[in-house]
Amino acid sequence: MEVLTTEYFGLFVIICLGFILGSIRIKGISLDISAIIFVALVFGHFGITMPSIIGKLGLVLFIYTIGMQAGPGFFESFQKQGRNLAVLATIIVGSGAIVTLAAFYLTGIEMPVAIGLLTGALTSTPGLAAAIDATSSPLASIGYGIAYPFGVIGVILFVRLYPKIVKADIKKAEKEYEKINESGFPEIKSKTFRVENENVNGKSISDLRIRSMTKAVISRILHQGEAVVPSPEAILFKGDLVKAVGTEDALRRFRLLIGRETDEEIPLHKSYEVQSILVTNKEAVNQSLGTFNLWTNYQATVTRLRRSGIDIAPSPSMRLHLGDKLTVACSRENMKQVMRIFGNDDKKLSDTDFFPVAAGIVLGILVGKFSLSFGNMSFNLGLTGGILAVAMILSRIGRTGPVIWSMSGAATQFLRQIGLMFFLAEVGTQAGAQLVDTYSEYGYQLFLIGGAITLLPMILAVIAARFMKNMDILTLLGGITGSMTSTPGLAAVDPMTKTNAPAIAYATVYPVAMVLLIIFTQLLSLF
């Protein structure tokens, strides 16, 4: 049928069939969205290919949103896992180079072809560019073309099957990861205390410097049976009940300052209310809480802040992110004014401003093209690395003037899915179009060498990971895909978990793997 050769029709047929195939589960194993690439391979074999612009468009959207997702946690992750992930990348790229060198000596293939096999097995287009530059031979692209299809498929199958083979408990790994992630943000609690300390009696909250001394926030006061607004000028008297909000450690210090804990409850003052307010106003994003002078202007107190599912104790210096949820206590009359300051419009979270997305991608492409030269060697981040680096930096910055770089979770997820589907469809059809012809011309030997370069380093990596402290299965899978510079591999891992662990590990290790691959490519060209 002629309609099948229409590119946009074929694209969405591949996506539909991919989702159908991905939903099939065999003994608990399914391919999910990564099944699109296998459908695309079949379409490519029968001559239905997608134009490269579809793949490039999908790639930049997918990588940009991954960077946006991973950026806020990247620097903390690098401090915690950077060393382990760098070791993982060295093992994968280094062992791949050793297998390549062994194949050169044992089979007699030409070194440019062998180097091309290495870059194809690790699915690295920048690596191929470095290989062609180092060898001054077009044979590198032949090796790349032979190894690339299995480099894509092999990583996907490995990361999907490995957790099943070792019977890894993904849900347990998610809980452990979230527990470690939340350790930097202890649980926020609220407790009621009775004023018993003689040194506190008759003094105001500001005189006692309670926030700076204990890091806790007073949300309510009960004096002589009447709820009192907890202003800085409010006086504490012996016998008063005080409700405080903070971490366990903050509440422990509060107890030492004020008095013992009690189970009694303090009712809300009749003119007082507590509400959750969403930060959706662009003017409030990236501003510190202290700049709003909430108490001076509105007699309002922020008792807690919820970000990415984690409750955080607020402080005047804390900068707000788009989508933060603030728990605010103030009078009913002033609550509307406070809501207006922060936005509290959940519809805005579902809206997507495409200017920051387009501008961020433009910056990423430009950064990726910038090259650094070291003697005869040159290095650039390439399209993927440039966009990934810029997206992580911009997500960390959050806002520049009127431009909000950070995105809502719904917008990030939608653009990531669109990009991923387009990318897998194009990559699969292009690989499928060459698979049979390449095999007919070069036989099975080079395919086996490429397969060995893909699989053996990943096997060594999972063995080495068992000796690495705190290397959980989610970080390991993200580290493997990043070390293999495999975006489709990350695409296969991403649906397996609700956490950002694989994406953060991928973003952490990817630049390291890129540098190592270029260095080993240059070294192999000397043989």
Buried (B, 14 or more C-beta within 10 A) or exposed (E): EEEEEEBEBBBEBBBEBBBEBBEEEEEEEBBBBBBBBBBBBBBBBEEBBBEEEBBBBBBBBBBBBBBBBBBBBBBEBBEBBBEBBBBBBBBBBBBBBBBBBBBBEEEEBBBBBBBBBBBBBBBBBBBBBBBBBBBEBEBBBBBBBBBBBBBBBBBBBBBBEBBEEEEBEBEEBBEBBBEEBBEEBBEBBBBBBBBBBEEBBEBEBEEBEBBEEBBBBBBBBBBEEEBBBBBBEBBBEEEBBBBBBBBEEBBEBBBEBBBEBEEEEBEEBEEBBBBEBBBBBBEBBBBEBEEBEBBEEBBBBBBBBBBBEBBBBBBBEBEBBBBBBBBBBBBEEBBEBBBEBBBBEEEBBEEBBEEBBEBBBEBBBEBBEEEEEEEEBBBBBBBBBBBBBBBBBBBBEBBEEEBBBBBBEEBBEBBBBBBBBBBBBBBBBBBBBBBEEBBEEBEEEBBEBBBBBBBBBBEBBBEBBEEBEEBBBBBBBBBBBBBBBBBBBBBBBBBBBEBBBBBBBBBBBBBBBBBBBBBBBBEBBEE
